[in-house]
Every structure is written in C-alpha cells, then in structure tokens.
Amino acid sequence: MHSGNLFGGVERILETLAGAGPSSPVHSTFALCFEGRVSATLREAGATVHPLGDTHVRRPWEVLRARRRLRGVLQEGAYDVAMVHSSWSQAIFGPTIAAARVPLVRWFHAPDRGPAWMERWAERSRPAFALYNSRYTWHGARERMQGVPGEVLYPLARTPQAADSDGRATTRSALSTPDGRVVIAMASRIEPLKGHRLLIEALAQMAHREWEAWIIGGAQRPEEDRYLSELRQAASAAGLDARVRFLGERSDVGRLMAAADIYCQPNTRPEAFGLSFVEALAAGLPVVTTRMGAAAEIVDDTCGILVEPASPRELAAALEGLVGDDSLRRRLGDHGRQRASAFCDRPASFTRLADILRAVVGVPVTAS
C-alpha cells in the first residue's frame, strides 16, 4: 500500500519489486491511492496495480472509500503480508489490514518523525515486523517500534545500464556535450535537503572550467517549483548558465549516469539511505557527498569523497581534484562498481527479503 502521488527513492524500490520476475521468491501487487507516474511505471513493469482512489486525510469520505476498496482487494487475494512505507499509509490502512488478519510490515525509509498527530494515528496499528533501510534509520526510528521485531534491509537497487562508448557518445551528442568535457551529475528530488544550492555555490568557486553539471529531476509540488526557480536564478547569478544544465524529470537516468563522469549530491541534511549513490557507483562514477546520515554506509574513500557539511569550499576542492585527474576518477569508479555489487545483487536481495517475510507470516497486525 502506498500513496503513489510522488516519485522518488521509495517509488524506485517499488519499481524494482515490480520487476522481480516469475522466478523471484517474492511476488508483489500494489494498491495505490493516486494515479500517475508511479502507477504507470509499475504497470509497465508487468505488475498488478489496484487503484484505491485519491485519498486526502482532510476528506474523511475519501479515506473510508480507500479502506473499503482495500478491504475488497485483501478479501479477493491470497496475500501473506501487507507492506506500508510511511506513517501516512500505516495510519490510513492499518485498521483495514488488521481486520483482514494479514501481517503488517512497515518499511522505514527515514528516521524522522512525521507530524505528531499522524504518528499517533499510525501507532494505533502496530506492525508485526519493521524493516529499516539503513543502520542510520534503525538507530533513529527503533524507539517507536518498541516490542516490534525488525532488521536492517538495504533497499533493492536497480543495476544501471552498462556504459559503452556508443551509448555515451549518443547521450552526450543529444545534449550537445563535447566528449572531452567532464560531466558532474546529480539526480534527485528537487528538495533543498539534497544540496543543489550547495553544489551551485561550489561550482562557482572552481577555477578549473572543463566541466559541465547535469541536474536531473523535476519539480513535483509547488514548493519544489519555487525552489527550482531559485536554483536557476542562483546559477545565472554565478555566471553558470552555460555550465549548469537543468534536465528536468527523466526516464533515462541510467543512460545519463553512464554518460557522466562524477556524481555529486551534497546533502544539507542526513540522507536515510541514498539509492542514487548506489546507482552512481554501479555506473562507475566516483561519488562526492557530505559526511552525514547513511552516506558513509555506502561511500568510503575507495570509491568517493565525503566532505564536511555546508562547506562549498571543501566541496569545490573535491570536485576540482576529480575533474582534473582522469586516473583518480577511473580508480574510484572501478572500486565503486565492486562496492555497489552487494546492493545491486537482485537475487540475493530478493532471497533475503523472502526469508524475512516468511518468518513474519502468521503474525497478524493488531489495532486499537
């Protein structure tokens, strides 16, 4: 069960689950409240998607309708486990899952609490098991799950499209990017915590000018539209109009990664995991990010550079060092592929998830 109205890291996990294939030990179907990119992506991957209807907490009749539709889905299917990915989904659908006597699993994708009223509502339906997407998230969220067994399970990452000279050249040509120019890529939601503004500040300080930056991702909410406009203005004010490219929302992020040379996402707040880091490493890109949150669980000095938070000067120095050193980029990129292999091992990831869920089956959710 998921909302489905935004697309980010959680939704990429759902996409990976949808594409597990018939031989996978885990078979998933999806119930979404909102139609859009998420539902379309899941259907394209061959998954069954049950629409529950637009659901806003401020409209109780929509909540009741979504619960009624979910009740029908659970009655018709032989489901072993019901999984939610947020306190919002847990609060709205926990009572319905409890009534169906299906074990509830909550997958935490961040340690942060939501609004207090939402957390209290969610806590009325206690999961049978809790998954945490990193050790960082586990340390921050486990107190809320007192008495609920749980484990850290890193998200299932997609293996990016393998780089080849023809594909790299074609992608760069389509963007009018010369082959010899070093490309710094960033692919993320358009949110301040991802560090776009810090990246622009660092790029403005770089003396080495043989680079180009691709900022990949489109605004999905009004506040993100405003933030994107501010980023464009900041790049322009720094004289970087020709160097910083805002590519918008893309469905070919893997190809763009394969055509880039460095991945940089200098978070200004801790990242709970960071699928983009894994996908960049798997594409052979050295990763530059800030030393906070779960970044150090993915990136170390064999495959990237961790810099201090809120330091455009240190970030600029790290990027400039990589821009000017082909051999360093290749060395870190080669190690990055090795480090990413554990996160991109789909058969092993699905097997571990299946083993965890088998142990949960037979333990229903309880609701007060």
Short mmCIF file of the C-alpha atoms (twelve columns), coordinates in Angstrom:
data_MODEL
# 
_entry.id   MODEL 
# 
loop_
_atom_site.group_PDB 
_atom_site.id 
_atom_site.type_symbol 
_atom_site.label_atom_id 
_atom_site.label_alt_id 
_atom_site.label_comp_id 
_atom_site.label_asym_id 
_atom_site.label_seq_id 
_atom_site.Cartn_x 
_atom_site.Cartn_y 
_atom_site.Cartn_z 
_atom_site.pdbx_PDB_model_num 
ATOM 1   C CA . MET A 1   0.000   0.000   0.000   1 
ATOM 2   C CA . HIS A 2   1.367   3.381   -0.983  1 
ATOM 3   C CA . SER A 3   0.181   6.866   -1.866  1 
ATOM 4   C CA . GLY A 4   1.632   6.988   -5.374  1 
ATOM 5   C CA . ASN A 5   1.469   10.752  -5.913  1 
ATOM 6   C CA . LEU A 6   5.231   11.448  -5.761  1 
ATOM 7   C CA . PHE A 7   8.211   9.728   -7.357  1 
ATOM 8   C CA . GLY A 8   11.499  9.262   -5.511  1 
ATOM 9   C CA . GLY A 9   13.607  6.617   -3.794  1 
ATOM 10  C CA . VAL A 10  10.715  4.663   -2.266  1 
ATOM 11  C CA . GLU A 11  8.954   4.518   -5.614  1 
ATOM 12  C CA . ARG A 12  12.120  3.222   -7.287  1 
ATOM 13  C CA . ILE A 13  12.124  0.386   -4.729  1 
ATOM 14  C CA . LEU A 14  8.545   -0.428  -5.710  1 
ATOM 15  C CA . GLU A 15  9.622   -0.424  -9.352  1 
ATOM 16  C CA . THR A 16  12.363  -2.933  -8.545  1 
ATOM 17  C CA . LEU A 17  9.898   -5.130  -6.672  1 
ATOM 18  C CA . ALA A 18  7.504   -4.961  -9.618  1 
ATOM 19  C CA . GLY A 19  10.202  -6.189  -11.979 1 
ATOM 20  C CA . ALA A 20  11.254  -9.146  -9.834  1 
ATOM 21  C CA . GLY A 21  10.167  -11.704 -12.421 1 
ATOM 22  C CA . PRO A 22  8.332   -15.031 -12.137 1 
ATOM 23  C CA . SER A 23  11.335  -16.864 -10.631 1 
ATOM 24  C CA . SER A 24  11.603  -14.427 -7.694  1 
ATOM 25  C CA . PRO A 25  10.719  -15.736 -4.219  1 
ATOM 26  C CA . VAL A 26  8.763   -12.506 -3.636  1 
ATOM 27  C CA . HIS A 27  5.707   -11.641 -5.723  1 
ATOM 28  C CA . SER A 28  4.205   -8.179  -5.276  1 
ATOM 29  C CA . THR A 29  0.960   -6.493  -6.198  1 
ATOM 30  C CA . PHE A 30  0.326   -2.846  -5.392  1 
ATOM 31  C CA . ALA A 31  -2.526  -0.743  -4.034  1 
ATOM 32  C CA . LEU A 32  -2.091  2.981   -4.749  1 
ATOM 33  C CA . CYS A 33  -4.220  5.958   -3.850  1 
ATOM 34  C CA . PHE A 34  -3.169  8.232   -6.679  1 
ATOM 35  C CA . GLU A 35  -2.720  7.523   -10.364 1 
ATOM 36  C CA . GLY A 36  0.336   8.965   -12.094 1 
ATOM 37  C CA . ARG A 37  3.933   8.147   -12.865 1 
ATOM 38  C CA . VAL A 38  4.208   5.525   -10.115 1 
ATOM 39  C CA . SER A 39  1.182   3.510   -11.220 1 
ATOM 40  C CA . ALA A 40  2.219   3.794   -14.883 1 
ATOM 41  C CA . THR A 41  5.767   2.653   -14.117 1 
ATOM 42  C CA . LEU A 42  4.572   -0.333  -12.099 1 
ATOM 43  C CA . ARG A 43  2.131   -1.406  -14.807 1 
ATOM 44  C CA . GLU A 44  4.848   -1.074  -17.444 1 
ATOM 45  C CA . ALA A 45  6.935   -3.466  -15.334 1 
ATOM 46  C CA . GLY A 46  4.084   -6.004  -15.521 1 
ATOM 47  C CA . ALA A 47  2.721   -5.551  -12.015 1 
ATOM 48  C CA . THR A 48  -0.911  -5.609  -10.927 1 
ATOM 49  C CA . VAL A 49  -1.933  -2.211  -9.535  1 
ATOM 50  C CA . HIS A 50  -5.174  -1.769  -7.593  1 
ATOM 51  C CA . PRO A 51  -6.385  1.868   -7.624  1 
ATOM 52  C CA . LEU A 52  -7.860  2.944   -4.290  1 
ATOM 53  C CA . GLY A 53  -8.879  6.449   -5.388  1 
ATOM 54  C CA . ASP A 54  -7.485  9.863   -4.479  1 
ATOM 55  C CA . THR A 55  -7.146  9.942   -0.706  1 
ATOM 56  C CA . HIS A 56  -6.729  13.088  1.380   1 
ATOM 57  C CA . VAL A 57  -6.802  12.950  5.166   1 
ATOM 58  C CA . ARG A 58  -8.810  16.179  5.257   1 
ATOM 59  C CA . ARG A 59  -11.584 14.373  3.345   1 
ATOM 60  C CA . PRO A 60  -12.746 11.521  5.588   1 
ATOM 61  C CA . TRP A 61  -15.060 10.130  2.923   1 
ATOM 62  C CA . GLU A 62  -12.044 9.519   0.685   1 
ATOM 63  C CA . VAL A 63  -10.275 7.658   3.495   1 
ATOM 64  C CA . LEU A 64  -13.355 5.473   4.055   1 
ATOM 65  C CA . ARG A 65  -13.658 4.770   0.326   1 
ATOM 66  C CA . ALA A 66  -9.962  3.812   0.052   1 
ATOM 67  C CA . ARG A 67  -10.289 1.488   3.052   1 
ATOM 68  C CA . ARG A 68  -13.371 -0.115  1.550   1 
ATOM 69  C CA . ARG A 69  -11.578 -0.739  -1.738  1 
ATOM 70  C CA . LEU A 70  -8.520  -2.119  0.022   1 
ATOM 71  C CA . ARG A 71  -10.750 -4.437  2.039   1 
ATOM 72  C CA . GLY A 72  -12.064 -5.860  -1.228  1 
ATOM 73  C CA . VAL A 73  -8.530  -6.324  -2.567  1 
ATOM 74  C CA . LEU A 74  -7.418  -8.164  0.575   1 
ATOM 75  C CA . GLN A 75  -10.521 -10.374 0.563   1 
ATOM 76  C CA . GLU A 76  -10.062 -11.364 -3.070  1 
ATOM 77  C CA . GLY A 77  -6.320  -12.069 -2.942  1 
ATOM 78  C CA . ALA A 78  -4.320  -14.630 -1.005  1 
ATOM 79  C CA . TYR A 79  -1.782  -12.235 0.466   1 
ATOM 80  C CA . ASP A 80  0.801   -13.338 3.016   1 
ATOM 81  C CA . VAL A 81  1.990   -9.868  4.038   1 
ATOM 82  C CA . ALA A 82  0.819   -6.260  3.690   1 
ATOM 83  C CA . MET A 83  3.645   -3.714  3.477   1 
ATOM 84  C CA . VAL A 84  3.474   0.043   4.003   1 
ATOM 85  C CA . HIS A 85  6.250   2.578   3.509   1 
ATOM 86  C CA . SER A 86  5.129   5.564   5.582   1 
ATOM 87  C CA . SER A 87  3.240   6.587   8.692   1 
ATOM 88  C CA . TRP A 88  0.575   8.008   6.327   1 
ATOM 89  C CA . SER A 89  -0.114  4.588   4.812   1 
ATOM 90  C CA . GLN A 90  0.103   2.883   8.181   1 
ATOM 91  C CA . ALA A 91  -2.386  5.292   9.746   1 
ATOM 92  C CA . ILE A 92  -4.919  5.106   6.936   1 
ATOM 93  C CA . PHE A 93  -4.753  1.401   6.133   1 
ATOM 94  C CA . GLY A 94  -3.656  -0.190  9.416   1 
ATOM 95  C CA . PRO A 95  -7.238  -0.805  10.652  1 
ATOM 96  C CA . THR A 96  -8.237  -2.405  7.346   1 
ATOM 97  C CA . ILE A 97  -5.198  -4.672  7.382   1 
ATOM 98  C CA . ALA A 98  -5.881  -5.630  10.987  1 
ATOM 99  C CA . ALA A 99  -9.467  -6.561  10.145  1 
ATOM 100 C CA . ALA A 100 -8.212  -8.754  7.296   1 
ATOM 101 C CA . ARG A 101 -5.816  -10.542 9.675   1 
ATOM 102 C CA . VAL A 102 -2.869  -10.011 7.321   1 
ATOM 103 C CA . PRO A 103 0.560   -9.396  8.923   1 
ATOM 104 C CA . LEU A 104 1.634   -5.774  8.509   1 
ATOM 105 C CA . VAL A 105 5.256   -4.880  7.717   1 
ATOM 106 C CA . ARG A 106 6.413   -1.261  7.963   1 
ATOM 107 C CA . TRP A 107 9.483   -0.395  5.916   1 
ATOM 108 C CA . PHE A 108 11.090  2.732   7.404   1 
ATOM 109 C CA . HIS A 109 12.844  4.875   4.810   1 
ATOM 110 C CA . ALA A 110 13.835  7.665   7.186   1 
ATOM 111 C CA . PRO A 111 14.267  8.026   10.951  1 
ATOM 112 C CA . ASP A 112 12.408  11.343  11.111  1 
ATOM 113 C CA . ARG A 113 9.017   11.514  12.709  1 
ATOM 114 C CA . GLY A 114 6.135   12.936  10.758  1 
ATOM 115 C CA . PRO A 115 3.532   15.282  12.243  1 
ATOM 116 C CA . ALA A 116 2.721   14.258  15.818  1 
ATOM 117 C CA . TRP A 117 -0.960  13.655  15.052  1 
ATOM 118 C CA . MET A 118 -0.040  11.390  12.125  1 
ATOM 119 C CA . GLU A 119 2.420   9.386   14.217  1 
ATOM 120 C CA . ARG A 120 -0.154  8.892   16.974  1 
ATOM 121 C CA . TRP A 121 -2.696  7.749   14.399  1 
ATOM 122 C CA . ALA A 122 -0.208  5.351   12.815  1 
ATOM 123 C CA . GLU A 123 0.784   3.894   16.189  1 
ATOM 124 C CA . ARG A 124 -2.776  2.644   16.719  1 
ATOM 125 C CA . SER A 125 -1.902  -0.137  14.232  1 
ATOM 126 C CA . ARG A 126 1.216   -1.976  15.381  1 
ATOM 127 C CA . PRO A 127 3.200   -3.805  12.711  1 
ATOM 128 C CA . ALA A 128 4.216   -7.422  13.037  1 
ATOM 129 C CA . PHE A 129 7.684   -6.502  11.766  1 
ATOM 130 C CA . ALA A 130 9.731   -3.409  10.921  1 
ATOM 131 C CA . LEU A 131 12.312  -3.064  8.176   1 
ATOM 132 C CA . TYR A 132 14.845  -0.216  8.212   1 
ATOM 133 C CA . ASN A 133 16.602  0.973   5.074   1 
ATOM 134 C CA . SER A 134 19.916  1.651   6.845   1 
ATOM 135 C CA . ARG A 135 21.630  1.442   10.206  1 
ATOM 136 C CA . TYR A 136 21.196  5.203   10.441  1 
ATOM 137 C CA . THR A 137 17.417  4.836   10.106  1 
ATOM 138 C CA . TRP A 138 17.375  1.910   12.537  1 
ATOM 139 C CA . HIS A 139 19.115  3.967   15.237  1 
ATOM 140 C CA . GLY A 140 16.699  6.852   14.750  1 
ATOM 141 C CA . ALA A 141 13.385  5.002   14.413  1 
ATOM 142 C CA . ARG A 142 13.648  1.858   16.536  1 
ATOM 143 C CA . GLU A 143 12.351  3.543   19.712  1 
ATOM 144 C CA . ARG A 144 8.974   3.958   18.018  1 
ATOM 145 C CA . MET A 145 8.854   0.227   17.417  1 
ATOM 146 C CA . GLN A 146 9.445   -0.974  20.962  1 
ATOM 147 C CA . GLY A 147 8.399   -4.622  21.119  1 
ATOM 148 C CA . VAL A 148 8.251   -4.968  17.326  1 
ATOM 149 C CA . PRO A 149 10.985  -7.183  15.844  1 
ATOM 150 C CA . GLY A 150 12.945  -5.671  12.979  1 
ATOM 151 C CA . GLU A 151 16.013  -5.790  10.776  1 
ATOM 152 C CA . VAL A 152 18.051  -3.504  8.563   1 
ATOM 153 C CA . LEU A 153 17.426  -4.283  4.898   1 
ATOM 154 C CA . TYR A 154 19.141  -2.050  2.393   1 
ATOM 155 C CA . PRO A 155 16.806  -1.104  -0.464  1 
ATOM 156 C CA . LEU A 156 16.857  -3.223  -3.574  1 
ATOM 157 C CA . ALA A 157 18.801  -1.180  -6.109  1 
ATOM 158 C CA . ARG A 158 18.498  -1.375  -9.867  1 
ATOM 159 C CA . THR A 159 21.593  -2.143  -11.887 1 
ATOM 160 C CA . PRO A 160 22.106  0.838   -14.201 1 
ATOM 161 C CA . GLN A 161 22.506  0.361   -17.901 1 
ATOM 162 C CA . ALA A 162 26.086  -0.647  -18.647 1 
ATOM 163 C CA . ALA A 163 28.198  2.123   -20.113 1 
ATOM 164 C CA . ASP A 164 29.516  1.742   -23.658 1 
ATOM 165 C CA . SER A 165 31.305  4.209   -25.881 1 
ATOM 166 C CA . ASP A 166 28.493  4.413   -28.447 1 
ATOM 167 C CA . GLY A 167 25.777  4.962   -25.847 1 
ATOM 168 C CA . ARG A 168 27.874  7.544   -24.011 1 
ATOM 169 C CA . ALA A 169 28.590  9.424   -27.231 1 
ATOM 170 C CA . THR A 170 24.939  9.331   -28.312 1 
ATOM 171 C CA . THR A 171 23.685  10.655  -24.966 1 
ATOM 172 C CA . ARG A 172 26.260  13.443  -24.901 1 
ATOM 173 C CA . SER A 173 25.595  14.359  -28.515 1 
ATOM 174 C CA . ALA A 174 21.869  14.681  -27.777 1 
ATOM 175 C CA . LEU A 175 22.760  17.190  -25.042 1 
ATOM 176 C CA . SER A 176 25.443  18.959  -27.147 1 
ATOM 177 C CA . THR A 177 28.087  17.997  -24.584 1 
ATOM 178 C CA . PRO A 178 31.603  17.526  -26.000 1 
ATOM 179 C CA . ASP A 179 33.178  14.140  -25.380 1 
ATOM 180 C CA . GLY A 180 36.188  15.613  -23.580 1 
ATOM 181 C CA . ARG A 181 34.194  17.648  -21.067 1 
ATOM 182 C CA . VAL A 182 33.928  16.256  -17.535 1 
ATOM 183 C CA . VAL A 183 30.278  15.906  -16.534 1 
ATOM 184 C CA . ILE A 184 29.168  16.217  -12.897 1 
ATOM 185 C CA . ALA A 185 25.720  14.658  -12.485 1 
ATOM 186 C CA . MET A 186 23.146  14.945  -9.723  1 
ATOM 187 C CA . ALA A 187 19.871  13.000  -9.876  1 
ATOM 188 C CA . SER A 188 17.381  13.560  -7.073  1 
ATOM 189 C CA . ARG A 189 14.098  15.055  -5.997  1 
ATOM 190 C CA . ILE A 190 14.074  18.853  -6.222  1 
ATOM 191 C CA . GLU A 191 14.294  19.364  -2.453  1 
ATOM 192 C CA . PRO A 192 16.660  21.681  -0.544  1 
ATOM 193 C CA . LEU A 193 17.997  18.863  1.627   1 
ATOM 194 C CA . LYS A 194 19.578  17.248  -1.448  1 
ATOM 195 C CA . GLY A 195 22.071  20.121  -1.651  1 
ATOM 196 C CA . HIS A 196 21.525  21.618  -5.115  1 
ATOM 197 C CA . ARG A 197 22.238  25.126  -3.849  1 
ATOM 198 C CA . LEU A 198 25.454  23.986  -2.149  1 
ATOM 199 C CA . LEU A 199 26.570  22.334  -5.379  1 
ATOM 200 C CA . ILE A 200 25.993  25.547  -7.345  1 
ATOM 201 C CA . GLU A 201 27.956  27.535  -4.742  1 
ATOM 202 C CA . ALA A 202 30.848  25.083  -5.036  1 
ATOM 203 C CA . LEU A 203 30.810  25.092  -8.835  1 
ATOM 204 C CA . ALA A 204 31.019  28.875  -8.795  1 
ATOM 205 C CA . GLN A 205 34.317  28.606  -6.901  1 
ATOM 206 C CA . MET A 206 36.005  26.141  -9.242  1 
ATOM 207 C CA . ALA A 207 38.901  27.548  -11.198 1 
ATOM 208 C CA . HIS A 208 39.078  24.510  -13.489 1 
ATOM 209 C CA . ARG A 209 36.490  25.176  -16.185 1 
ATOM 210 C CA . GLU A 210 36.499  21.925  -18.194 1 
ATOM 211 C CA . TRP A 211 33.293  20.699  -16.604 1 
ATOM 212 C CA . GLU A 212 29.543  20.700  -17.053 1 
ATOM 213 C CA . ALA A 213 26.868  19.883  -14.460 1 
ATOM 214 C CA . TRP A 214 23.648  17.977  -15.146 1 
ATOM 215 C CA . ILE A 215 20.934  18.478  -12.529 1 
ATOM 216 C CA . ILE A 216 18.420  15.708  -13.154 1 
ATOM 217 C CA . GLY A 217 14.941  15.791  -11.645 1 
ATOM 218 C CA . GLY A 218 11.749  17.755  -11.976 1 
ATOM 219 C CA . ALA A 219 9.566   19.640  -9.524  1 
ATOM 220 C CA . GLN A 220 6.517   17.687  -8.308  1 
ATOM 221 C CA . ARG A 221 4.971   20.172  -5.861  1 
ATOM 222 C CA . PRO A 222 4.505   23.954  -5.799  1 
ATOM 223 C CA . GLU A 223 7.285   24.451  -3.242  1 
ATOM 224 C CA . GLU A 224 9.627   22.473  -5.485  1 
ATOM 225 C CA . ASP A 225 8.698   24.730  -8.418  1 
ATOM 226 C CA . ARG A 226 9.719   27.730  -6.338  1 
ATOM 227 C CA . TYR A 227 12.954  26.065  -5.243  1 
ATOM 228 C CA . LEU A 228 13.835  25.114  -8.827  1 
ATOM 229 C CA . SER A 229 13.298  28.715  -9.903  1 
ATOM 230 C CA . GLU A 230 15.648  29.851  -7.128  1 
ATOM 231 C CA . LEU A 231 18.288  27.362  -8.294  1 
ATOM 232 C CA . ARG A 232 18.108  28.624  -11.868 1 
ATOM 233 C CA . GLN A 233 18.494  32.185  -10.616 1 
ATOM 234 C CA . ALA A 234 21.468  31.212  -8.436  1 
ATOM 235 C CA . ALA A 235 23.210  29.506  -11.354 1 
ATOM 236 C CA . SER A 236 22.591  32.506  -13.570 1 
ATOM 237 C CA . ALA A 237 23.819  34.964  -10.931 1 
ATOM 238 C CA . ALA A 238 27.034  32.919  -10.615 1 
ATOM 239 C CA . GLY A 239 27.590  33.098  -14.376 1 
ATOM 240 C CA . LEU A 240 26.998  29.354  -14.812 1 
ATOM 241 C CA . ASP A 241 24.134  29.409  -17.318 1 
ATOM 242 C CA . ALA A 242 26.214  27.589  -19.919 1 
ATOM 243 C CA . ARG A 243 27.673  25.085  -17.457 1 
ATOM 244 C CA . VAL A 244 24.772  24.034  -15.220 1 
ATOM 245 C CA . ARG A 245 22.096  22.172  -17.179 1 
ATOM 246 C CA . PHE A 246 18.677  21.563  -15.624 1 
ATOM 247 C CA . LEU A 247 17.487  18.432  -17.427 1 
ATOM 248 C CA . GLY A 248 14.142  18.033  -15.655 1 
ATOM 249 C CA . GLU A 249 12.386  14.768  -14.937 1 
ATOM 250 C CA . ARG A 250 13.894  11.952  -16.993 1 
ATOM 251 C CA . SER A 251 13.108  8.290   -17.542 1 
ATOM 252 C CA . ASP A 252 16.655  7.576   -18.811 1 
ATOM 253 C CA . VAL A 253 18.631  8.344   -15.654 1 
ATOM 254 C CA . GLY A 254 20.699  5.190   -16.136 1 
ATOM 255 C CA . ARG A 255 21.855  6.365   -19.558 1 
ATOM 256 C CA . LEU A 256 22.664  9.815   -18.200 1 
ATOM 257 C CA . MET A 257 24.713  8.284   -15.388 1 
ATOM 258 C CA . ALA A 258 26.608  6.158   -17.906 1 
ATOM 259 C CA . ALA A 259 27.438  9.295   -19.896 1 
ATOM 260 C CA . ALA A 260 28.623  11.300  -16.850 1 
ATOM 261 C CA . ASP A 261 31.986  11.250  -15.043 1 
ATOM 262 C CA . ILE A 262 31.270  12.251  -11.424 1 
ATOM 263 C CA . TYR A 263 28.202  12.012  -9.209  1 
ATOM 264 C CA . CYS A 264 27.698  14.756  -6.616  1 
ATOM 265 C CA . GLN A 265 24.794  15.090  -4.191  1 
ATOM 266 C CA . PRO A 266 25.952  17.229  -1.246  1 
ATOM 267 C CA . ASN A 267 23.059  16.739  1.164   1 
ATOM 268 C CA . THR A 268 22.464  19.509  3.659   1 
ATOM 269 C CA . ARG A 269 20.542  17.141  5.934   1 
ATOM 270 C CA . PRO A 270 21.256  13.456  6.593   1 
ATOM 271 C CA . GLU A 271 20.250  11.018  3.875   1 
ATOM 272 C CA . ALA A 272 18.467  7.962   5.269   1 
ATOM 273 C CA . PHE A 273 19.997  5.798   2.556   1 
ATOM 274 C CA . GLY A 274 20.577  7.124   -0.972  1 
ATOM 275 C CA . LEU A 275 19.718  4.837   -3.878  1 
ATOM 276 C CA . SER A 276 21.243  7.373   -6.258  1 
ATOM 277 C CA . PHE A 277 24.619  6.846   -4.588  1 
ATOM 278 C CA . VAL A 278 24.425  3.102   -5.229  1 
ATOM 279 C CA . GLU A 279 23.285  3.555   -8.814  1 
ATOM 280 C CA . ALA A 280 26.081  6.049   -9.463  1 
ATOM 281 C CA . LEU A 281 28.698  3.682   -8.020  1 
ATOM 282 C CA . ALA A 282 27.304  0.834   -10.099 1 
ATOM 283 C CA . ALA A 283 27.648  3.050   -13.180 1 
ATOM 284 C CA . GLY A 284 31.335  3.510   -12.388 1 
ATOM 285 C CA . LEU A 285 31.099  7.105   -11.127 1 
ATOM 286 C CA . PRO A 286 33.048  8.361   -8.115  1 
ATOM 287 C CA . VAL A 287 30.574  9.810   -5.615  1 
ATOM 288 C CA . VAL A 288 31.032  13.093  -3.769  1 
ATOM 289 C CA . THR A 289 28.653  13.765  -0.901  1 
ATOM 290 C CA . THR A 290 28.546  15.151  2.613   1 
ATOM 291 C CA . ARG A 291 29.617  13.169  5.655   1 
ATOM 292 C CA . MET A 292 26.271  12.673  7.375   1 
ATOM 293 C CA . GLY A 293 23.446  10.178  7.665   1 
ATOM 294 C CA . ALA A 294 23.765  6.843   5.889   1 
ATOM 295 C CA . ALA A 295 26.149  8.116   3.196   1 
ATOM 296 C CA . ALA A 296 29.124  6.502   4.942   1 
ATOM 297 C CA . GLU A 297 27.345  3.128   4.834   1 
ATOM 298 C CA . ILE A 298 27.590  3.342   1.038   1 
ATOM 299 C CA . VAL A 299 30.522  5.601   0.168   1 
ATOM 300 C CA . ASP A 300 34.075  5.383   1.528   1 
ATOM 301 C CA . ASP A 301 37.451  6.671   0.344   1 
ATOM 302 C CA . THR A 302 37.893  3.728   -2.027  1 
ATOM 303 C CA . CYS A 303 35.004  4.876   -4.218  1 
ATOM 304 C CA . GLY A 304 34.311  8.512   -3.461  1 
ATOM 305 C CA . ILE A 305 34.895  11.549  -1.298  1 
ATOM 306 C CA . LEU A 306 32.976  12.555  1.821   1 
ATOM 307 C CA . VAL A 307 33.161  16.258  2.643   1 
ATOM 308 C CA . GLU A 308 32.069  18.233  5.656   1 
ATOM 309 C CA . PRO A 309 28.508  19.595  5.543   1 
ATOM 310 C CA . ALA A 310 27.831  23.192  4.485   1 
ATOM 311 C CA . SER A 311 31.334  23.758  3.120   1 
ATOM 312 C CA . PRO A 312 31.227  24.902  -0.509  1 
ATOM 313 C CA . ARG A 313 34.996  25.448  -0.433  1 
ATOM 314 C CA . GLU A 314 35.733  21.836  0.565   1 
ATOM 315 C CA . LEU A 315 33.175  20.562  -1.932  1 
ATOM 316 C CA . ALA A 316 34.713  22.666  -4.702  1 
ATOM 317 C CA . ALA A 317 38.183  21.325  -3.874  1 
ATOM 318 C CA . ALA A 318 36.982  17.727  -4.005  1 
ATOM 319 C CA . LEU A 319 35.219  18.233  -7.335  1 
ATOM 320 C CA . GLU A 320 38.078  20.150  -8.888  1 
ATOM 321 C CA . GLY A 321 40.504  17.415  -7.876  1 
ATOM 322 C CA . LEU A 322 38.353  14.823  -9.647  1 
ATOM 323 C CA . VAL A 323 37.719  16.991  -12.709 1 
ATOM 324 C CA . GLY A 324 41.450  17.359  -13.255 1 
ATOM 325 C CA . ASP A 325 42.504  13.751  -12.597 1 
ATOM 326 C CA . ASP A 326 41.258  11.111  -15.042 1 
ATOM 327 C CA . SER A 327 43.166  8.289   -13.333 1 
ATOM 328 C CA . LEU A 328 41.656  9.106   -9.927  1 
ATOM 329 C CA . ARG A 329 38.168  9.089   -11.409 1 
ATOM 330 C CA . ARG A 330 38.795  5.700   -13.056 1 
ATOM 331 C CA . ARG A 331 40.275  4.200   -9.891  1 
ATOM 332 C CA . LEU A 332 37.412  5.337   -7.665  1 
ATOM 333 C CA . GLY A 333 34.883  4.325   -10.327 1 
ATOM 334 C CA . ASP A 334 36.300  0.800   -10.592 1 
ATOM 335 C CA . HIS A 335 36.134  0.351   -6.814  1 
ATOM 336 C CA . GLY A 336 32.647  1.823   -6.834  1 
ATOM 337 C CA . ARG A 337 31.352  -0.919  -9.113  1 
ATOM 338 C CA . GLN A 338 32.697  -3.510  -6.679  1 
ATOM 339 C CA . ARG A 339 31.176  -1.750  -3.668  1 
ATOM 340 C CA . ALA A 340 27.803  -1.375  -5.371  1 
ATOM 341 C CA . SER A 341 27.607  -5.045  -6.330  1 
ATOM 342 C CA . ALA A 342 26.196  -6.061  -2.937  1 
ATOM 343 C CA . PHE A 343 23.365  -3.526  -3.259  1 
ATOM 344 C CA . CYS A 344 22.612  -4.463  -6.877  1 
ATOM 345 C CA . ASP A 345 22.560  -8.237  -6.355  1 
ATOM 346 C CA . ARG A 346 18.862  -8.662  -7.030  1 
ATOM 347 C CA . PRO A 347 18.645  -12.454 -6.493  1 
ATOM 348 C CA . ALA A 348 20.386  -12.176 -3.114  1 
ATOM 349 C CA . SER A 349 18.273  -9.171  -2.084  1 
ATOM 350 C CA . PHE A 350 15.004  -10.861 -3.019  1 
ATOM 351 C CA . THR A 351 16.032  -14.059 -1.248  1 
ATOM 352 C CA . ARG A 352 16.814  -12.187 1.958   1 
ATOM 353 C CA . LEU A 353 13.543  -10.267 1.768   1 
ATOM 354 C CA . ALA A 354 11.652  -13.517 1.214   1 
ATOM 355 C CA . ASP A 355 13.356  -15.152 4.207   1 
ATOM 356 C CA . ILE A 356 12.410  -12.196 6.426   1 
ATOM 357 C CA . LEU A 357 8.796   -12.183 5.254   1 
ATOM 358 C CA . ARG A 358 8.413   -15.952 5.666   1 
ATOM 359 C CA . ALA A 359 9.262   -15.515 9.330   1 
ATOM 360 C CA . VAL A 360 6.555   -12.838 9.612   1 
ATOM 361 C CA . VAL A 361 3.738   -14.849 8.020   1 
ATOM 362 C CA . GLY A 362 1.208   -15.913 10.603  1 
ATOM 363 C CA . VAL A 363 1.787   -12.896 12.849  1 
ATOM 364 C CA . PRO A 364 -1.193  -10.546 12.215  1 
ATOM 365 C CA . VAL A 365 -1.237  -6.818  12.836  1 
ATOM 366 C CA . THR A 366 -3.027  -5.525  15.913  1 
ATOM 367 C CA . ALA A 367 -5.031  -2.330  16.024  1 
ATOM 368 C CA . SER A 368 -6.506  -0.388  18.909  1 
# 
